[in-house]
Amino acid sequence: MNDKNIKTISKFMSLVLRHNPQSIGITLDSNGWADTQALIDGMNRKGQRVTLEILKEIVASNDKQRFKFNEDYTKIRANQGHSVAVDVELKETQPPVVLYHGTAAKFVASIKNEGLVAKSRLHVHLSGDKQTAEKVGSRHGSPVILVINAAKMHEDGYKFYLSENNVWLTDAVPVEYIGNSGAAD
């Protein structure tokens, strides 16, 4: 299977496992797990030709490590990024002193007014390094890196979680914790 096909299938899996499982006639349990065979059958019905071996390849090779199997490969889920209400069993974790959020320049004014909000997702996504934040921000235009005072937020009672694929998550980031933003280097 070529890289283009893998990327197409991976994006479709993200849509299904994070946002719209009913689009292929499956359900997620309360922890975000889908039955692997039901996912395969549903994707095949929608023209996405997949097998268990193809899913294993996608899970293993996904550069963002978005997906995870259970031990016997009978269930699969997205690690984070859901807009549907699931509990992916994140453990509260003390964050580093600063975290980063990559966004596009066109969103900075709104963020300065209302802070970072999850919008349709369950959490705000933050990065532990500037490079990842820049990559995320560049998806929507000229990237701007926001510096988040995570240590102060945590000290003030805000909770942080670290997903299995190393994305930092929190419910929201109020304006007062957002440092000077600037164009990515």
C-alpha positions in Angstrom: 0.0 0.0 0.0 1.5 3.4 -1.0 1.8 6.4 1.3 -1.0 8.3 -0.3 -3.5 5.4 0.3 -2.3 5.1 3.9 -2.8 8.8 4.5 -6.3 8.8 3.0 -7.3 5.8 5.1 -5.7 7.4 8.2 -7.6 10.7 7.7 -10.9 8.7 7.2 -10.1 6.8 10.4 -9.6 10.0 12.3 -13.0 11.3 11.1 -14.7 8.1 12.2 -12.9 7.4 15.5 -12.7 11.0 16.7 -15.8 12.7 15.4 -18.4 10.7 13.4 -18.5 6.9 14.1 -22.1 6.7 13.0 -21.0 7.7 9.5 -20.0 4.1 8.9 -22.6 2.6 11.3 -20.4 1.9 14.3 -20.4 3.0 17.9 -17.7 3.9 20.3 -17.8 2.7 23.9 -17.5 5.1 26.8 -13.7 5.0 26.5 -13.6 5.6 22.8 -13.0 2.0 21.7 -14.5 0.6 18.5 -14.8 -3.0 17.6 -12.0 -3.5 15.1 -14.0 -5.8 12.8 -16.9 -3.4 12.8 -14.6 -0.6 11.8 -13.1 -2.7 9.0 -16.6 -3.7 7.7 -17.9 -0.1 7.9 -14.9 1.4 6.2 -15.1 -1.2 3.4 -18.8 -0.4 2.9 -17.8 3.2 2.4 -15.2 2.3 -0.2 -12.1 2.4 2.0 -10.6 -1.0 1.4 -9.0 -2.1 4.6 -8.0 -5.3 6.4 -6.6 -5.9 9.9 -3.1 -5.9 8.4 -3.6 -2.5 6.8 -5.0 -1.1 10.1 -1.9 -2.5 12.0 0.3 -0.8 9.5 -1.5 2.5 9.9 -1.4 2.3 13.7 2.3 1.5 13.7 3.4 4.0 11.1 1.2 7.0 11.8 3.6 9.9 12.4 1.3 11.4 15.0 0.5 8.1 16.7 -3.2 8.9 16.6 -4.5 5.4 17.1 -4.1 2.5 19.4 -5.2 -1.2 19.5 -6.0 -3.2 22.7 -3.7 -6.1 23.3 -5.6 -8.6 21.1 -6.4 -6.2 18.3 -10.2 -6.6 18.8 -10.6 -2.9 19.6 -9.2 0.3 18.3 -9.4 3.9 19.3 -8.0 7.4 18.6 -5.7 8.6 21.4 -7.1 12.1 21.6 -8.8 14.8 19.6 -12.4 13.7 20.0 -15.4 15.9 19.5 -17.7 13.1 20.7 -17.9 12.6 24.5 -15.6 9.7 25.4 -13.1 9.2 28.3 -9.8 8.0 26.8 -8.6 7.4 30.4 -6.2 10.2 30.5 -4.2 10.6 33.8 -3.7 14.1 35.2 -0.1 15.0 34.7 2.0 17.9 35.9 3.0 19.9 32.8 6.4 21.4 32.1 6.9 25.1 32.8 5.8 26.2 29.4 3.9 24.6 26.6 3.2 25.8 23.1 0.2 26.2 20.9 0.5 26.6 17.1 -2.2 28.6 15.4 -2.6 30.7 12.2 -2.1 34.5 12.3 -5.7 35.0 11.4 -6.8 33.5 14.7 -4.6 35.5 17.1 -7.0 38.4 17.6 -9.8 36.0 18.7 -7.4 34.1 21.0 -6.3 37.3 22.6 -9.9 38.1 23.4 -11.2 34.7 24.6 -8.1 32.6 25.2 -7.8 29.1 23.9 -11.0 27.2 23.9 -11.7 23.6 22.9 -14.6 24.6 20.6 -15.9 21.3 19.1 -13.2 19.2 20.7 -13.0 17.9 24.3 -9.7 19.6 25.0 -7.3 22.3 23.9 -4.2 20.7 22.3 -0.8 22.0 23.3 2.8 20.9 22.3 5.8 20.4 24.4 8.1 21.9 21.7 8.0 24.8 19.3 8.6 22.7 16.2 5.4 20.7 16.7 3.4 23.8 17.4 4.7 25.4 14.2 3.7 22.4 12.2 0.2 22.5 13.7 -0.1 26.2 13.1 1.0 26.1 9.5 -2.0 23.9 8.6 -4.2 27.0 8.5 -1.9 29.7 7.2 1.1 31.6 8.5 2.0 30.0 11.8 2.1 31.8 15.1 3.5 30.2 18.2 1.8 31.0 21.5 3.7 30.4 24.7 1.6 29.0 27.5 2.5 29.5 31.2 1.6 25.9 32.0 3.3 25.9 35.4 1.2 28.9 36.6 -2.0 27.4 35.2 -1.3 24.2 37.1 -0.4 26.1 40.2 -3.8 27.9 39.9 -5.7 24.6 39.7 -6.0 23.9 36.0 -5.6 20.2 35.0 -3.3 18.9 32.3 -3.2 15.5 30.7 -0.6 13.9 28.4 -2.1 11.7 25.7 -0.4 8.5 24.7 0.9 10.3 21.6 2.5 13.1 23.6 -0.1 15.8 23.0 -0.7 18.0 26.1 -4.4 18.6 26.8 -6.3 20.9 29.0 -9.9 22.2 29.1 -9.1 25.8 28.2 -6.3 28.4 28.4 -7.4 31.8 29.7 -5.8 34.8 28.1 -3.7 35.7 31.2 -1.7 32.5 30.7 -0.8 33.1 27.1 2.5 34.8 26.5 3.7 36.9 23.7 3.0 35.4 20.4 5.1 35.7 17.4 5.5 34.4 13.9 7.3 31.1 13.8 11.0 31.3 13.1 
